[in-house]
Amino acid sequence: MTRRGHQPSDGEFIFGLELVMDIDGCAPDVISDPGALRRYIAGLVEHIKMKPFGETWLHHFGHASAVAAGFTAFQAIETSSIIVHVSEGLDRVHINVFSCMPFDTGLAMDYSETFFGGSDTTFSILAR
């Protein structure tokens, strides 16, 4: 088996991009509100010009740990998916946006940081 990093060589085919964000210092009233999380997903889909496929899956679990407890949301989009994991105990959201159609990663980050009221974001962009 061969293993290699995700960064493509010049001229190598790229199937899509995955934006991975961890946003700290989020507003507790927003990240604990299922309605707000559904609005976030709908707004992000619109901002990055994607088309949702089906309904947003949203559940609150992880109750055995104060760090893990929170909502997880999944939205299929016609070109892949958006996943949001919330840590209510850390006031943090973890977001993955993957699409085989190009999208504006900066716009996705700006929208997410503003929506959640975060104070610090770390991110990676993977070419896949």
C-alpha positions, 0 to 999 in steps of 0.5 A: 500500500502506498500513502501520500499527502493530499497536495496534488502535483502541478497538473494533477487532476483535482476531483474537488476541494475540502474546507476544514474549519475549527471555529473557537469562541462561538456564541453559545446561544447560536451553537445550541439552537437547532433552528440556528444550525439549520439556518446556518446550513441553508445560508452556507449552501446559498453563499457557496452556490450549491444545491442541497440534496434532501433535508438536513440531518441534525441530532444532539448527542455525545452526552457522556462527555461535556466536550463531545456533547452537542449537535452534529448536522449533515447536509448532502449537496449535489456535489458532496456534503457539508458536516458540522460538529458542535462542542457546546462545552468548548464553544467550538464548531468543526465544519467540513465542506467538500465539493467536486464543484469549485467554491469560494473557501474564503466566502465560506469561512467569512460566512461561518465566522460571522454566523457563529460569532467566533473569535479564532479560526484554524483551517485547512484546504485539501485538494482531493 
